[in-house]
């Protein structure tokens, strides 16, 4: 079995599992006492069944040789860049961890710096400065211009005053 | 003439200072994001959706349409100067455009793309104005059963007909349909697919999914395969087109617009097919002495035709969106959800109940087109400079905006987990060649289809045969079946004949 075929099989099984999870979730929808020609469970079951059928189809396609090796993107595709991928994921996780205790600007600044490093930038100090300006600018744009409520963190409270 | 009086009213509203301002802002923003590789109009409009809470509907839609048209103009700049198409519709443009740029003719290539976009955008917008009321007239005769069948047809064409594989396209669609189910069932009040998480009772937000698919997934995929290195931006030079350039561009513009618009109107959507058709057509039709420029030094016809086809198809997509409430591209789907956020039901009644909004919108499309050609020709140097933003900072910035757009929905970390989770799925979708647009379309159109189905079943008192006994719905279903199995049968037939 080729490498690409094995990963195709993985993707196919994922779809199949998604369909099974959907079927399970459709089954636990409480039956309604309300009268309806088509109840709340019918369509979820239909979609779950569709996903399971498609999953089986994809598994069959993968067992017959898979499809990835024909893809244009895969021809001469560079190796997995683990360094870039893990730095990027670290940036996303840092954001999730920091956004509640410290607010958006701090979290986004850390995320920006890590993502820029993931894509090969080495000017970390300069990136922190750019990140801070971009994040604060984005905050101002969304909160002041678009009227989105994001809540003020440490930095925002300092710059724009207390949340109001 | 409904169209002419409608347009007169539309221009009356569109030419106010505020609305002109929205159009200008939309065009500017649209061109900029069209130029930037990696982000497109769907993502931008999704991030701008909060504006629907504070700005009247007319202003917001003028802005969105400016972004939509602007992104088409900007996309060509990237494919010509960077040889990386910004969006699927400009893949063909980069074939000849980048070759022209390498031979020092980037300027005329950009100019013919911009003017061609203008010609096609204008033709396409005239098409919307005259075809729209006709389609509405027909659509008003349709009941819920026919509507449901029409949505099924739309599902089939956007997922199974276009793209590499029907199996993978349909899987994307069903993933979208599944996401659309999450939340409280509107008819019975039952929670569905919420896994007992209270944050999911309101459903999965469209903005979140769009941002996850188009920003997070894309960036993750780029990192996965990232190889360091600087991209070369080719110099623009003079944008003046010579007399021969004009002569060689004119008919390709017209033909491209003619091919593109019908393709956009059809529920198949997509801009790849008309641009490709236009390209092969121009290569066939051009004079023999110019034919050798194709694929070597770059032929101007190969930029003019496809670029016009691309824009006309984009305009055509607005016809089913405005008249039937059927989105056939991810961007149209997100605009549809903007209508919903104003409590406006898109569909045939839009032209009567929201006549002012619809005609102002169409008038603004004309205005946006003029603005864009004026904005693009002299400012092309500025747009080219946007391309020099280094990749690390560009992608880092995109993720900052992605995060704030999502976190702003409800200030919930659950949303961020969902954003990054769906983003990781989107990364694998890119890797395994599952198209992402059907996810967005399924997610937005799915709940509408379910509602139409249930209405139809209530009217027919539970009789499922209603879909095949009514002539129109049967006809639509047959077309859908033909679209699904037709290409396969044809392929099998061709193989048999060859054997």
Interface residues (C-beta under 8 A of the other chain):
Chain A: X7 X8 X11 X14 X15 X18 X22 X25 X26 X29 X30 X32 X34 X36 X37 X38 X39 X40 X43 X44 X47 X48 X50 X51 X54 X55 X57 X58 X61 X67 X68 X71 X73 X77 X78 X80 X81 X84 X85 X87 X88 X89 X91 X92 X95 X96 X99 X100 X104 X107 X108 X111 X112 X113 X115 X116 X117 X118 X119 X120 X121 X127 X130 X131 X134 X135 X138 X139 X142 X146 X147 X148 X149 X150 X151
Chain B: X48 X50 X51 X53 X54 X164 X165 X167 X168 X170 X171 X174 X175 X177 X178 X181 X185 X187 X188 X189 X190 X191 X192 X193 X195 X216 X219 X220 X222 X223 X224 X225 X226 X227 X228 X390 X391 X392 X393 X395 X396 X397 X399 X400 X401 X403 X404 X405 X407 X408 X411 X413 X416 X417 X420 X423 X428 X430 X431 X432 X433 X450 X453 X454 X457 X458 X461 X462
